[in-house]
Amino acid sequence: MNFLLRVNGMDAPLMRQLGCACGRCQDKRRQANVSVSLYGLDEAGQTAVHILFDIGAGVADSLYDTPYLAGTQARLDWLCLTHWHPDHTLEMNRLLSAHRSVKRRETGQPSGRIPLWCRRATALWLQKEHSFDWQHLLQPHVPDENHPPGTLLAPLPLPADWNITLTPVTTSHYTADLHPDDPTQLVYGCAGFVLETAVCKAVLLWDIDSSNDWLTNPADEREKTAVSTLKKWQGTHSNLNLELGSLNSKAKSAENRLYSGNVKNPKELTDLQDQIAAMGRQRSGLEEQMLEAMIMVEDAEAEAQAATTARSSEEAQWQQAQADYKEEQNTLALRLHHLLGARPKQVEQIDPKLLQDYERIGQRNGGEAVALLKLNMCQGCRITVSANKVKEVVEGKVTHCGGCGRILVAI
């Protein structure tokens, strides 16, 4: 099975207010993708798997228009939500209801519920704002956790024959991590997704705020956490040591008084003995806690040292990578210079009509007029190519992709 990712829903990312004339509401150029579809294509190039990530503004229309869901290929196997904000959930009911109608028309039977994965805060919001969908159209999979950003969760229970692993990773996005009925209560509700197949990996993330430093500087974040943990246990050990010293001083004072001979009252003597015994038991407890704290300090010191070493190693690798990229950039610049110099002679040998066609296609496709044909699919737009066109390409004929118009070249 071949997999591809396709962006859905190019619409205004922020809610426009009715009647508002401000720049934000009137500027239609303020657009952002609010969804991605993962398609699994069988050997015939037909859609066999469709996993949808988020369902915000304009997504339904995007899905109605995509060739990967045309005709009998229409399907929705899983819905995964990164968080509950309306710009990522707005068209849920519209799409789910349409999907149910299509399946009922095809089979004559009510369609099954669509498996849904989301985190707790998102689930709470959906139960409140999309209660019909939640109760009748969805099969929720909500992990019982409240982990901070940067935690890998259990992979989704996808069918084994799909040969893909989908692992959620916790993230944070401001108000999306608050309880919908109690904004003072922190309930993590955001996630990204790590997609892995036998040959590639992709990470899907939206709306990442400043609390997600672990994404951009994982080594720095690890070192900060390790140092913070070390300081915490060092402080705990120091406090326990002070408490033990104070207790020993009190116990010694009580013992000196007990054996001084100055205490004559039997009851007072008994009370002193009981106090000394109690302080002895307290001392044993403190010593056990100090031993545990000492072990934790040693472990934290080892982790802090390892984190510092990892950061230093990563910095060295980054510096080496920058040097390698700079060298490659210089090499490519020199090669480009030679190719541009040779281009005029090459152009003279090309049919002017074909050259004009090439330049026109390049202008329309961001400078890329040629696309590889691989597994009967145009690698420029990922559209399946007809058998007749595949035959023409193999025979060396100038053939254009029916989707993007690029000139197809076999490999």
C-alpha positions, 0 to 999 in steps of 0.5 A: 500500500502506498501512502500520501498526505494531502492538505484540506481546507484552505479557509480563514483560520480565525473566526470572522465576525458578522458585520465587522470591517476590521482588516482581519475580518475583511482580508480573505488572504488570511488563510491556513490549512486546518486539516490533513488527510492520510490516504492509503492507495492499493496496487490499482491506485484506489483509496483503501484507507482514509484517516482524517486529521481535524475537520475545520473550516472548508475541509468538507468542500476540500474532501468533496472535490478530491479525486481520492474520495471520488465515486466508490472510493468515498470513505472515512476510516478514522478521525483524529483531532489535535485539539477542540478549537472550532477552527479545527472541529467546525465542520464535523457534523456536516462531514459525518452526516454526509458520510452516513448518508452516502454509506446508507445509500450504498449499502442500504444499512446504517453506517457504523460509527467512525473511530475518533481519537482525541484527548480529554479536554477535547472529548469534554468539549465535543460531548458538550458542543457536538453531543449528537455526533458523540453519541451517534456517529463516533466511536471515541478512543480517549486515553485516560491521561493528563501528561504535559507536552512532549509525551508519546502516548500509546499508538492508535489500534489500527488494523495490522494489514494497513502497515502503518503506525500512528502515535500521538504526542502530547502538545500544548496550545493555550486555551485548548488545555482548559476545562470547557466548564472551568477555565481554571482547571488544567486538562491537557487536550492537544496532540500531534501525530507521528506517522510511520510506515516501512519507508518513511515518517511524518509528523503532523503538528498545529498551533504550537505555543511557547510551552513546546520548547521540547520540539525545537530544543530537545537537548536543551529541554532535557538538560534544563529538566535534569538540572531542575530535578537535581536541584530539587533533590539536593534541596530535599537532602539538605532540608532533611539533613538540617531537620536531622541535625535539629532532632539530634540536638533535641535528643541529646539535650533530653538524654543529658537531662535524663541522666543528669540526676536533676529529674526526681519525679518518676512521671517526668522521667517516664515522659523523658524516656518516651520523648527520647524513644519517639525522637529515635523513631523519628531519626530512623525515618529521617535517615531512611528519607535521607538515604532515598534522597541521596540515591535520587541525587546520585541518579539526578547527577548522572542524568544531568551529566548525560543531558549536558553531554547529549546537548554538547554532542548535538551542538557539535553535530549541528555545527558540522551539519551547518558546515556541510550544508555550506559546502554543499551550497557552494558546490550546487551554486558552482554547478548551477553556474555551469548549467546556466552557462550551457543552457543557451546551447541546449535550448538551440537543439530543442523544438521551439514549440516544445520549449515554449510548452515547457516554460509555460508549464514551469510558470504554472507549477512553481518552476517545475515543468517535469515530474517523475512517473512512479508506480503509475502516479505523477510524483508532482501532484500524486494523481494516478495516471491512466494506462494509456499515458503510462504506455506513452511515457514508457515509449518516450513520447511527450506526455502531460499529467492530466492533473497538474499538466507537467511533462511526465518522465519514467524512471 
